[in-house]
Amino acid sequence: MLILGVCNAHDSGAVVLKNNKLVAAVNEERFIRKKLTNSFPINSIKFVLNQVNAKPKEIDYIGCGAWKGINNEETLPILTDDIVEITKKSLVNQNIISKRINSSLKTDVIFKNKLITGLNKFGFPEDKLFFCDHHFSHALVAFIPSQFKNSLVLVADGRGDFRSLSLWLGNKNKKQPLKFLAGSSELVSLGAMYGFITKILGFIPDRHEGKVTGMSAKGKKSEIYYFLKKSLWFDKSSGKICAKYGDYYKPFLSASLEEINKLLLRDNPENFAYSVQKRLEEILIDFLKYHHSKLGLKKINLCLSGGCMANVKLNFELSKLSFVKNIYISPAMGDGGNALGGALNILSNKLNINHIKMPNLYLGSNYSSKDIKILLKKKKVNFENIKYNKISRTVELIKTNKIIGWFQGKMEYGPRALGSRSILVSACDVKINQILNKRLNRNEHMPFAPIIISDLAKKCLKGWNDSQVASKFMTICYECTSYLKMKSPAVIHVDNTVRPQVLFREDNEVLFDVLKQYYIQTGNPSIINTSFNNHEEPIVEKPQDALKSLKNNNIDFLILEDLLVKI
């Protein structure tokens, strides 16, 4: 049984399931070197088909986790209620809503047709293609790969198939594993609110929200916080999210709000970042508390997905809710994960299978030392074979504060570098953040993330235990211990949090052994692990991409499998 998952939403890509096992998963940006592309994922499809040695006619089902459209029983009532509530207040609101809905309809039809046309050209018959709702897809990607049999599932993003927020009750023992509970349409979107604050602060909405999250820890309540309280809020009497249209809110990522621009003239960006972060947290916490209380449940697990759940500080705050037993955040939480969502929809609704194991995310391309050696010789690049001393050589370079490009095994799936296409460097000196930002042409507002072996995680992260699978994927913050703060000051944010990757040996033996040996020799429990890419570029996919990074002086040394390169 072969199931192909595809999507060409905000981050296009493809996955393949063989006999109910996830075999390969990639996003198109890595191949065409265009960050967050929504183009037809031709290279991704070719790659995943090659991994199962299959031709298009041998695929049993094709699933897409988007472009279902407006006409479904969950979305229509929500959208209708929001339209009635908002339009009855003014004609201006009616014009805004009309513009929003028409824009969504037009965009979604274009990309749906592009996907169908691309698959037809590829040789896939259209009768094998099945679409599912965007938010349902996100919910599947959060719940099905999780370790939980039962869970609340929360999805929040800018928009998708006319929704921006949805809450589900997950039960893997039921034929239909997800029961819809509540939500909001794209007309009252928390993702849009965060997006237009991102734009006002000079960043690119739907791309640089992480910079705003980093800035938020340096701000405080000010006028903008109270402005945003009037912009979007949770109504505890109705259980709904409401918005004040016009000068306070418009449902667009690129909305221009004159009053906010005026506030920025007499306030600072850090306070803006703090305020939008605080409002995002407060509204979603209120929403979850309200609907959890309606269920009459005590403690329950929580699964998260959607673009808003790339926000590690939000995820941390949600994990602290008294009724949350454990938390799982989809490692492919954005639209790039909806190829997997489309495949999981087939698995669940066509085959009645609601379980899939995804212990790690090493699901992409890989290159052998033999092939890399041929490439280096062709390009006349000198190299050293470190097959038998890779661990000791890597440790020595980290100890001497060298910046290493680490290219090993299968590429990671999702937006985070997890020790396969990573940049590794010592976390002992806080000055490294400024150095790395300059070398990589970045302007981050938080420290780079640490990678910590599971043996040491309890010493470094408050409240950590090995059941917290979310810690493996850099999708959540932890408060750091005084021990980590003393030993690895370069990874600590101003609010005393870190965004770690906790590494288990069974997931990546070589890197685990590097970290363990580094700890034995230095007493330092973590090193910096950041994505192997220049600013605004996708993470490297092939050795040529890594060599270009070395040539551009992003890194000092490059370790390509068993080969060490320095130019």
C-alpha positions in Angstrom: 0.0 0.0 0.0 1.5 3.3 -1.2 0.1 6.7 -0.1 1.4 9.9 -1.5 0.8 13.1 0.4 1.2 16.4 -1.4 0.6 20.1 -0.7 1.4 23.4 -2.4 0.2 25.8 0.3 2.5 28.2 2.1 5.3 25.6 2.1 4.9 22.9 -0.5 6.2 19.4 -0.3 5.5 15.7 -0.4 5.6 12.6 1.8 5.1 8.9 1.1 3.7 6.1 3.3 4.5 2.5 2.5 2.4 -0.1 4.3 1.3 2.5 6.8 4.9 3.6 7.6 6.2 7.1 6.9 9.2 6.4 4.7 10.1 9.9 3.3 9.1 13.5 3.7 10.6 16.7 2.2 9.6 20.2 1.4 10.2 21.8 -2.0 12.1 24.8 -0.7 15.2 22.6 -0.1 15.5 21.6 -3.7 14.8 24.9 -5.5 16.5 27.0 -2.8 13.5 29.4 -2.4 12.3 29.7 1.2 8.7 28.7 1.9 7.8 28.2 -1.8 4.2 27.4 -2.7 5.1 26.1 -6.1 4.1 22.6 -7.3 6.3 20.2 -5.4 7.8 18.4 -8.5 11.2 17.7 -6.9 9.7 16.5 -3.6 7.4 14.1 -5.4 10.3 12.7 -7.5 12.3 12.2 -4.3 9.7 10.4 -2.3 8.7 8.2 -5.2 12.4 7.2 -5.6 12.6 6.3 -1.9 9.9 3.6 -2.5 11.0 2.8 -6.0 7.6 3.5 -7.4 6.1 5.0 -10.5 3.0 7.3 -10.4 0.7 4.5 -11.5 1.8 2.3 -8.6 0.5 4.9 -6.0 -2.8 3.7 -4.4 -4.0 7.1 -3.0 -2.9 10.7 -3.1 -3.9 13.0 -0.3 -3.7 16.8 0.0 -4.2 18.5 3.3 -5.7 21.7 2.0 -8.0 23.3 -0.7 -11.1 21.5 0.6 -13.0 24.8 0.3 -15.7 26.6 2.2 -18.5 24.1 2.0 -18.1 21.8 4.9 -20.3 21.2 8.0 -17.7 22.6 10.5 -16.6 25.7 8.7 -19.8 27.1 7.4 -21.6 27.7 10.7 -18.5 29.4 12.2 -18.0 31.6 9.1 -21.7 32.5 8.9 -21.8 33.5 12.6 -18.7 35.7 12.3 -20.1 37.4 9.2 -23.4 38.1 10.9 -21.8 39.4 14.0 -19.3 41.6 12.2 -21.3 43.0 9.3 -24.3 44.1 11.4 -22.1 46.8 12.9 -21.2 48.7 9.8 -21.1 48.8 6.0 -17.3 49.3 6.2 -17.1 45.9 7.9 -19.1 44.3 5.1 -16.6 45.6 2.5 -13.6 44.3 4.5 -15.2 40.8 4.9 -16.1 40.7 1.2 -12.5 41.5 0.2 -11.2 38.9 2.6 -13.4 36.1 1.4 -13.0 36.9 -2.3 -9.3 37.0 -1.9 -9.2 33.6 -0.2 -11.6 32.0 -2.7 -9.5 33.3 -5.6 -6.1 32.3 -4.2 -7.3 28.9 -3.1 -8.8 28.0 -6.5 -5.6 29.0 -8.3 -3.4 26.8 -6.1 -5.8 23.9 -6.1 -5.9 23.9 -9.9 -2.2 24.2 -10.0 -1.8 21.1 -7.9 -4.3 19.1 -10.0 -2.7 20.2 -13.2 0.8 19.3 -11.9 -0.3 15.9 -10.7 -2.0 15.2 -14.1 1.2 16.1 -16.0 3.1 13.8 -13.6 0.9 10.9 -14.7 -1.3 10.6 -11.6 -4.9 9.9 -12.3 -7.2 12.5 -10.8 -9.6 9.8 -9.3 -6.8 8.8 -6.8 -6.6 12.4 -5.4 -8.5 13.3 -2.2 -8.5 16.7 -0.5 -9.2 17.3 3.2 -9.8 20.5 5.2 -6.7 22.5 6.0 -7.4 22.6 9.8 -8.4 19.0 9.9 -5.1 18.2 8.2 -3.1 20.2 10.8 -5.0 18.4 13.6 -4.2 15.0 12.1 -0.5 15.9 11.9 -0.6 16.9 15.5 -2.5 13.9 16.9 -1.8 10.8 14.8 2.0 10.8 15.2 1.7 11.7 18.9 2.2 9.1 21.7 -1.3 9.9 23.1 -4.4 7.7 22.7 -6.6 10.6 23.9 -5.9 14.3 23.6 -7.3 17.8 23.1 -5.9 19.0 19.7 -5.6 22.8 19.1 -4.8 24.3 15.7 -4.1 28.0 15.2 -2.8 29.8 12.1 -3.3 32.8 9.9 -5.9 31.1 7.7 -6.7 27.9 5.9 -10.0 26.8 4.2 -11.6 29.8 5.9 -10.6 28.8 9.5 -8.0 30.3 11.8 -8.6 28.4 15.0 -10.0 24.9 15.7 -10.2 22.7 18.8 -10.7 18.9 18.5 -11.1 16.0 20.9 -8.8 13.1 19.8 -9.5 9.4 20.4 -7.4 6.9 18.4 -9.7 4.1 19.3 -12.6 5.6 17.4 -13.2 5.2 13.7 -13.2 9.0 13.3 -10.3 9.9 15.6 -11.0 13.7 15.7 -14.2 15.3 16.9 -14.6 19.0 16.2 -15.4 21.0 19.3 -15.1 24.8 18.5 -13.2 27.3 16.5 -13.0 30.6 14.7 -13.1 31.7 11.0 -10.4 33.5 9.2 -12.3 36.7 9.9 -11.1 36.7 13.5 -7.5 35.4 13.1 -4.9 35.5 15.9 -2.3 34.6 13.2 -3.3 37.7 11.2 -3.0 39.9 14.3 0.5 38.6 15.0 1.3 39.0 11.3 0.4 42.6 11.0 2.4 43.5 14.1 5.3 41.6 12.5 4.9 43.8 9.4 4.6 47.0 11.4 7.9 46.1 13.2 9.6 46.0 9.8 9.7 42.2 9.3 8.0 39.9 6.7 4.6 38.5 8.0 4.2 34.8 7.7 8.0 34.4 7.9 9.6 36.5 10.6 7.2 36.0 13.5 9.9 34.2 15.4 11.9 37.4 15.6 8.9 39.1 17.2 8.7 36.2 19.7 12.4 36.8 20.6 11.9 40.5 21.0 8.8 40.0 23.3 10.9 39.0 26.3 12.5 42.4 26.3 9.3 44.4 26.4 6.5 45.3 28.9 2.9 46.4 28.9 2.3 49.7 27.3 -0.4 51.5 25.2 -0.2 48.9 22.4 -1.2 46.1 24.8 -4.5 47.9 25.7 -5.0 48.7 22.0 -4.7 45.0 21.1 -7.1 44.1 24.0 -9.7 46.1 22.0 -8.6 44.6 18.7 -9.2 40.9 19.4 -10.5 39.2 22.5 -12.1 36.0 23.9 -15.7 36.4 25.0 -16.2 34.2 28.0 -20.0 34.4 27.7 -20.2 32.9 24.2 -16.9 31.0 24.1 -15.9 32.8 20.9 -13.1 35.1 19.7 -14.3 38.5 18.7 -12.8 41.4 16.8 -13.3 45.2 16.5 -13.1 45.9 12.8 -11.8 49.1 11.3 -9.1 51.1 13.1 -8.4 48.2 15.5 -8.5 45.1 13.4 -8.5 43.8 9.8 -8.2 40.1 8.9 -5.1 40.4 6.8 -1.4 39.6 7.6 -0.4 42.8 5.8 -3.1 45.0 7.3 -2.3 48.7 7.7 -3.8 50.2 10.8 -3.2 53.9 11.2 -3.7 54.0 15.0 -1.0 51.3 15.5 1.5 53.2 13.3 0.9 56.3 15.5 1.5 54.3 18.6 4.8 53.0 17.3 6.0 56.6 17.0 5.8 57.0 20.8 6.5 53.4 21.9 9.3 51.0 21.3 9.3 47.8 19.2 10.0 45.5 22.2 6.8 46.7 23.8 4.9 45.9 20.6 6.4 42.5 20.5 5.6 41.8 24.2 2.0 43.0 23.7 1.1 40.8 20.7 2.8 37.8 22.3 0.9 38.4 25.5 -2.4 38.7 23.8 -1.8 35.6 21.7 -1.1 33.6 24.9 -4.0 35.1 26.9 -6.6 34.6 24.3 -5.6 31.0 23.5 -5.4 30.2 27.3 -8.8 31.6 27.9 -10.2 29.7 24.9 -8.7 26.4 26.0 -9.8 26.8 29.7 -13.4 27.6 28.6 -13.8 24.6 26.3 -11.9 22.2 28.6 -14.3 23.1 31.4 -17.3 22.4 29.1 -16.0 18.9 28.5 -16.1 18.0 32.2 -12.6 16.4 31.9 -9.8 16.5 34.5 -6.3 16.2 33.2 -5.8 15.6 29.5 -3.0 15.6 26.9 -2.6 18.5 24.5 -1.5 18.3 20.8 -0.7 21.5 18.9 -0.3 22.4 15.2 -0.7 25.3 12.8 1.6 28.2 12.0 1.0 29.9 15.4 2.4 26.8 17.1 5.9 27.6 15.7 5.8 30.0 18.7 7.8 28.2 21.3 6.9 30.6 24.1 3.2 30.2 23.4 3.7 26.4 23.5 5.5 26.7 26.9 2.7 28.7 28.4 0.0 26.3 27.2 2.0 23.4 28.6 1.8 24.9 32.1 -2.0 24.9 32.2 -3.1 22.9 35.2 -5.2 20.4 33.2 -2.5 19.6 30.7 -0.8 16.2 31.4 1.7 16.2 28.6 2.1 18.1 25.3 3.0 17.3 21.8 3.7 19.9 19.1 3.7 18.8 15.5 7.4 19.2 14.3 5.9 20.1 10.9 3.4 22.5 12.4 3.1 24.9 9.4 1.6 24.4 6.0 4.6 22.3 5.0 3.1 19.6 7.2 -0.1 19.4 5.3 1.3 17.0 2.8 1.6 14.6 5.7 -1.9 15.6 6.8 -3.3 14.7 3.4 -1.6 11.2 3.6 -2.9 10.7 7.2 -6.4 11.6 6.1 -6.2 8.7 3.6 -4.8 6.4 6.3 -7.5 7.2 8.7 -10.6 7.7 6.5 -9.9 5.1 3.8 -8.0 2.4 5.8 -9.3 3.0 9.3 -5.7 3.2 10.7 -5.2 5.9 13.4 -1.7 5.1 14.5 1.7 5.9 12.9 5.1 5.9 14.5 7.4 8.9 13.8 10.2 8.6 16.4 12.4 11.0 14.5 12.4 13.4 11.5 15.3 12.1 9.5 13.2 11.5 6.4 14.9 13.4 3.7 17.8 13.1 1.2 21.2 11.7 2.1 24.5 11.4 0.3 27.3 8.8 0.7 30.9 9.7 1.6 31.8 8.0 -1.7 29.7 10.3 -3.8 30.8 13.4 -1.8 34.4 12.4 -2.3 33.8 12.3 -6.1 32.2 15.7 -6.0 35.1 17.3 -3.9 37.7 15.9 -6.2 35.8 17.2 -9.2 35.7 20.6 -7.7 39.3 20.3 -6.6 38.5 20.8 -3.0 40.9 19.5 -0.4 39.5 17.3 2.3 40.6 15.0 5.2 39.1 11.6 5.7 38.0 11.4 9.4 36.0 8.2 9.3 37.8 6.7 12.2 38.2 9.8 14.3 35.1 11.9 13.5 34.0 12.2 17.1 37.3 13.3 18.5 38.0 15.7 15.6 34.6 17.3 15.9 35.0 17.7 19.7 38.4 19.3 19.3 37.0 21.8 16.8 34.1 22.7 19.1 36.4 23.1 22.0 38.5 25.6 20.1 35.4 27.7 19.2 35.3 26.8 15.6 32.0 27.1 13.7 31.1 23.7 12.1 28.8 22.9 9.3 27.5 19.5 10.1 26.1 17.4 7.2 25.2 13.9 8.2 22.7 11.2 7.2 19.1 11.9 6.1 17.9 15.5 6.0 15.3 16.5 8.7 11.7 17.1 7.9 10.1 20.4 9.0 11.5 23.8 9.7 14.1 22.9 12.4 17.6 21.7 12.0 17.9 18.6 14.3 21.5 17.5 13.9 21.6 16.4 10.3 21.9 19.7 8.5 23.1 21.9 11.4 25.7 24.4 12.4 27.4 23.4 15.6 29.4 25.7 17.9 30.4 26.1 21.6 27.8 27.8 23.8 30.3 29.0 26.4 30.7 32.6 25.3 27.7 34.9 24.8 29.6 36.8 22.1 29.1 33.9 19.8 25.5 35.1 19.1 26.7 38.3 17.6 29.4 36.5 15.7 27.0 33.9 14.3 24.4 36.5 13.3 27.1 38.5 11.4 28.5 35.4 9.7 25.0 34.2 8.7 23.6 37.6 7.9 20.9 37.1 10.5 19.3 39.6 12.9 17.9 37.2 15.5 16.4 38.6 18.7 17.0 35.5 20.9 20.0 33.3 21.5 20.6 30.3 19.3 19.2 27.0 20.5 21.1 24.3 22.5 21.3 20.7 21.8 21.5 18.5 24.9 21.8 14.7 25.3 19.0 13.0 27.1 21.4 11.9 29.9 21.9 15.6 30.9 18.5 17.1 30.2 17.2 16.9 33.8 20.3 18.9 35.0 19.6 21.6 32.4 15.9 22.0 31.9 13.4 22.6 34.8 10.7 20.0 34.9 12.0 17.9 32.0 11.3 14.2 31.8 11.8 11.6 29.0 8.1 11.4 28.3 8.1 14.9 26.9 8.6 14.1 23.2 8.1 17.7 22.2 11.6 18.5 23.6 13.2 16.4 20.8 12.1 18.7 18.1 12.8 22.3 19.2 9.1 23.1 19.5 8.9 24.3 23.1 10.8 26.4 25.6 11.9 25.4 29.1 13.1 27.4 32.0 16.8 26.7 32.4 18.6 25.6 35.5 21.3 27.6 37.1 23.7 24.8 36.1 22.9 25.3 32.4 23.0 29.1 32.7 26.5 28.9 34.3 27.9 26.4 31.8 26.2 27.5 28.5 25.3 31.2 28.8 25.2 31.7 25.1 21.9 29.8 24.7 20.0 31.5 27.6 17.3 34.1 26.7 16.7 37.2 28.8 13.7 35.6 30.4 15.8 32.6 31.5 14.3 30.2 28.9 15.9 28.0 26.3 14.5 26.3 23.2 16.3 22.9 23.3 16.7 19.9 21.2 17.0 16.9 23.6 18.9 14.2 21.7 18.4 10.5 22.4 21.1 8.2 21.2 18.8 5.9 19.2 17.8 8.9 17.0 21.3 10.1 16.1 24.2 8.0 17.5 27.1 9.9 16.0 26.0 13.4 17.2 25.0 11.9 20.6 28.5 10.5 21.0 30.1 13.9 20.0 28.0 15.7 22.6 28.8 13.1 25.3 32.5 13.2 24.6 32.4 17.0 24.6 30.8 16.9 28.0 33.3 14.4 29.4 36.2 16.6 28.2 34.9 20.1 29.1 32.0 19.6 31.6 29.7 21.6 29.3 26.3 20.0 28.8 25.3 21.6 25.6 26.4 23.2 22.3 24.6 25.6 20.0 22.7 23.9 17.2 21.3 26.3 14.6 20.0 25.7 11.1 22.6 25.2 8.3 21.6 28.1 6.1 22.3 31.8 5.4 19.6 34.3 6.3 16.5 34.0 4.1 17.7 30.7 2.5 16.3 27.3 3.1 18.4 24.8 5.1 21.0 23.1 2.9 19.9 20.0 1.0 22.9 18.7 -0.9 26.7 18.9 -0.5 27.0 21.7 -3.0 24.8 23.9 -0.8 27.0 23.2 2.2 30.2 23.9 0.2 28.7 27.3 -0.9 28.1 28.1 2.7 31.7 27.4 3.6 32.9 29.4 0.6 30.7 32.3 1.8 32.4 32.2 5.2 29.3 31.2 7.1 31.3 28.5 8.8 35.0 27.6 9.6 34.9 23.9 8.9 32.5 21.6 7.0 32.0 17.9 8.0 30.4 16.1 5.1 29.7 12.6 6.4 33.2 11.2 6.9 35.0 14.0 5.2 36.4 17.3 6.8 36.7 20.3 4.5 38.3 23.7 5.1 38.7 26.3 2.4 
